[in-house]
Amino acid sequence: MRRMVFVFGLIGAAAGLAAPLPALAAPASPVVVFAAASLKNALDAINAEWQKSAGNHAVIDYAASSTLAKQIENAAPADVFISADLKWMNYLDGKKLIADRTRVNLLGNVLVLIAPKDSTVTTTIAPNFPLAKLLGNGRLAMADPAVVPAGIYGKAALTKLGVWPSVAGRVAAAENVRAALLLVSRGEAPLGIVYKTDAAVDPGVKVVATFPPRSVPPIIYPMAVTASSHNPKAAAFAAYLRGPAARKIFEAAGFAVLAPGG
């Protein structure tokens, strides 16, 4: 009898070993953010702080706002979109690709004229200022003025100042504002138009002059959660970007924070 009990005990123990273990919770998917290239340094720092404080993190894809908007239109799996202008957010909004009531104007910026750090060029930006003459035999680096926000802002400002016709054929059109910045930093272009925040992160360039506010359309960075997002952390990251920790980083980078705290 004792032997039978012993055998049944072994069988029971084996059955217990074979029982399925409780399923471990799958790690939360990172928030996928599509953001304008000019946001890279600030957003990378904010993402690191979010991971440190909340244990969450985002995967951020930086490019021209036009490129990112088209990718979202073509079903790219983005949870949050931050554009460098209203145009491309409006484009997605018009196609119902932005989640209702998540859109907010997050940041503002300033447009500047830059040169390589060792350049001796000086000027004051005013109507009909001699930009073509300042270029010498070189070209003006700027993001593609046909589609990229920084280039669109730049063209609008030069047009209002009466300068665009003199330089329109001498533009080195880059795929995004950071690419335009690099052309100047490398000395491949004598002058360029970028955001103030871009010039601040590259020691290879210096600001020659700042575009007067009245010459440039308001530079606004809207943010929204995409309509296709099912990530529960997307709204949390968007709220974090409106919070005090993110505000501190954005302002240190030179952005104007427009959105109320999250």
C-alpha positions in Angstrom: 0.0 0.0 0.0 2.8 2.3 0.9 4.4 1.6 -2.4 1.2 2.5 -4.3 1.0 5.8 -2.5 4.6 6.5 -3.3 4.0 5.8 -7.0 1.0 8.1 -7.1 3.0 10.7 -5.4 5.6 10.6 -8.1 3.0 10.8 -10.8 1.4 13.8 -9.1 4.8 15.5 -8.9 5.5 14.9 -12.5 2.1 16.3 -13.5 2.8 19.4 -11.5 6.1 19.9 -13.3 4.4 19.5 -16.7 1.7 22.0 -15.9 2.0 25.2 -17.9 3.7 28.1 -16.2 1.8 31.4 -15.8 2.3 33.5 -19.0 4.7 36.4 -18.5 3.3 39.8 -19.5 4.5 40.8 -22.9 6.7 44.0 -22.8 4.8 47.1 -23.8 5.4 48.1 -27.4 7.4 51.4 -27.7 5.6 54.5 -28.9 6.5 55.1 -32.5 7.0 58.9 -33.2 7.4 60.5 -36.5 9.0 63.9 -35.9 10.4 66.8 -37.9 14.1 66.6 -38.3 14.7 69.8 -36.4 13.4 68.2 -33.2 16.0 65.5 -33.0 18.3 66.8 -30.2 15.5 68.0 -28.0 13.3 64.9 -28.5 16.1 62.5 -27.9 16.8 64.1 -24.6 13.1 64.1 -23.7 12.8 60.5 -24.6 15.7 59.6 -22.4 14.0 61.4 -19.5 10.7 59.7 -20.1 12.3 56.3 -20.0 14.1 57.2 -16.8 11.1 58.6 -15.0 8.3 56.3 -16.4 10.1 53.2 -17.7 8.6 53.8 -21.1 10.4 54.7 -24.3 9.7 55.9 -27.8 11.2 55.0 -31.1 11.6 58.2 -33.1 11.9 58.6 -36.8 13.2 62.0 -37.9 12.7 63.3 -41.5 11.1 66.2 -43.4 7.5 66.7 -42.2 6.3 66.2 -45.8 8.1 62.8 -46.0 6.6 61.6 -42.7 3.1 62.7 -43.6 3.2 60.8 -46.8 4.5 57.7 -45.0 1.6 58.0 -42.5 -0.8 58.3 -45.5 0.7 55.1 -46.8 -0.1 53.2 -43.6 3.3 53.6 -41.9 2.8 52.5 -38.2 3.3 55.8 -36.4 1.6 56.5 -33.1 2.4 60.2 -32.8 3.2 62.8 -35.5 5.0 66.1 -34.9 5.2 68.4 -37.9 7.3 71.5 -38.4 4.3 73.3 -39.9 0.5 73.4 -40.0 0.3 72.4 -43.7 1.3 68.7 -43.3 -0.8 68.2 -40.2 -3.7 69.8 -42.0 -3.0 67.4 -44.9 -3.3 64.3 -42.6 -6.2 65.8 -40.7 -8.1 66.3 -43.9 -7.7 62.6 -44.7 -9.0 61.6 -41.2 -5.6 60.2 -40.3 -5.3 62.1 -37.0 -7.2 61.1 -33.9 -9.9 63.5 -32.9 -9.1 66.0 -30.2 -5.5 65.0 -29.8 -4.1 67.8 -32.0 -2.2 70.6 -30.3 0.2 73.4 -31.4 3.2 72.3 -29.4 6.2 74.6 -30.3 7.3 77.7 -32.1 10.7 78.5 -33.7 12.7 81.3 -35.4 14.4 81.3 -38.8 18.0 82.4 -39.1 20.7 82.9 -41.8 23.8 80.9 -41.1 27.4 80.7 -42.4 30.3 78.4 -41.7 31.9 79.3 -38.3 34.9 80.9 -39.9 33.0 83.1 -42.3 33.4 86.8 -42.2 30.0 87.6 -43.8 27.9 90.1 -42.0 24.5 91.5 -43.0 21.2 92.8 -41.7 18.1 91.1 -42.9 15.8 93.8 -44.3 13.8 94.4 -47.6 16.1 93.9 -50.6 19.2 93.0 -48.5 22.0 91.8 -50.8 21.8 88.1 -50.3 22.8 87.2 -53.9 25.9 89.3 -53.6 26.8 87.7 -50.2 26.6 84.2 -51.8 29.5 85.1 -54.2 29.8 82.1 -56.4 28.2 79.7 -53.9 24.7 78.5 -53.4 22.1 79.1 -50.7 21.5 75.9 -48.6 17.9 75.4 -47.5 15.4 72.6 -47.1 13.5 72.0 -50.3 11.3 75.1 -50.6 8.7 73.2 -52.6 7.7 70.8 -49.9 9.7 71.0 -46.7 8.5 73.4 -43.9 11.9 75.1 -43.3 12.3 75.7 -47.0 8.7 76.9 -47.4 9.2 79.3 -44.5 12.5 80.5 -46.0 11.1 81.1 -49.5 8.1 82.9 -48.0 10.4 85.2 -46.0 12.7 85.9 -49.0 9.7 86.6 -51.2 8.3 89.1 -48.7 11.7 90.8 -48.5 11.9 91.1 -52.3 15.0 88.9 -52.4 13.7 85.5 -53.7 13.9 86.3 -57.5 17.7 87.0 -57.1 18.5 83.7 -55.5 15.8 81.3 -56.7 18.1 79.7 -59.2 21.0 79.4 -56.7 19.3 77.3 -54.1 20.9 74.0 -52.9 17.7 72.3 -52.0 18.2 69.7 -49.2 15.8 66.9 -48.2 15.4 68.4 -44.7 16.6 71.2 -42.6 19.4 69.2 -40.9 20.7 68.3 -44.4 20.8 72.0 -45.2 22.6 72.7 -41.9 25.2 70.1 -42.8 25.9 71.7 -46.2 26.9 74.9 -44.4 28.8 73.2 -41.6 30.9 71.3 -44.1 31.6 74.5 -46.0 29.8 73.2 -49.1 27.5 76.3 -49.1 28.5 79.8 -47.9 25.1 80.6 -46.5 22.0 78.7 -45.4 18.6 79.2 -43.9 17.6 77.0 -40.9 15.8 77.2 -37.6 17.6 78.9 -34.7 17.4 75.6 -32.8 19.4 73.8 -35.6 22.1 76.4 -35.7 22.5 76.0 -31.9 23.5 72.3 -32.1 26.2 72.6 -34.8 29.4 74.2 -33.7 30.5 74.3 -37.4 28.1 77.2 -38.1 27.3 80.6 -36.8 24.2 82.8 -37.0 24.7 85.7 -39.4 21.3 87.3 -38.8 17.8 86.5 -37.6 14.8 86.9 -39.9 12.5 89.6 -38.5 9.2 88.1 -37.2 7.1 90.1 -39.7 9.0 88.6 -42.6 8.2 85.0 -41.7 4.9 83.2 -41.4 4.4 82.0 -37.8 6.6 78.9 -37.3 4.4 76.3 -35.5 5.0 72.7 -34.7 1.6 70.9 -34.3 1.5 67.4 -32.6 -1.2 64.7 -32.7 -1.8 61.0 -32.1 -2.5 59.2 -35.3 -5.9 57.7 -36.0 -4.4 54.3 -36.6 -2.5 54.1 -33.3 -3.6 51.4 -30.8 -0.7 52.0 -28.4 -2.1 52.9 -25.0 1.2 54.8 -24.3 0.8 57.2 -27.2 -1.4 59.6 -25.3 0.9 59.4 -22.3 3.9 60.4 -24.4 2.0 63.2 -26.0 1.1 64.4 -22.5 4.7 64.1 -21.4 5.7 66.4 -24.2 3.4 69.1 -22.8 4.7 68.6 -19.3 7.3 70.5 -17.2 10.2 68.1 -17.8 9.8 68.4 -21.6 9.2 72.1 -21.4 12.5 72.6 -19.7 14.4 70.7 -22.5 12.5 72.4 -25.3 13.2 75.9 -24.0 16.8 75.1 -23.4 17.1 74.1 -27.0 15.6 77.4 -28.1 12.0 76.4 -28.9 9.0 78.4 -27.7 6.6 76.2 -25.9 3.0 76.9 -27.1 1.0 74.1 -25.7 -0.4 74.2 -22.1 1.0 71.6 -19.7 -0.2 68.0 -20.0 
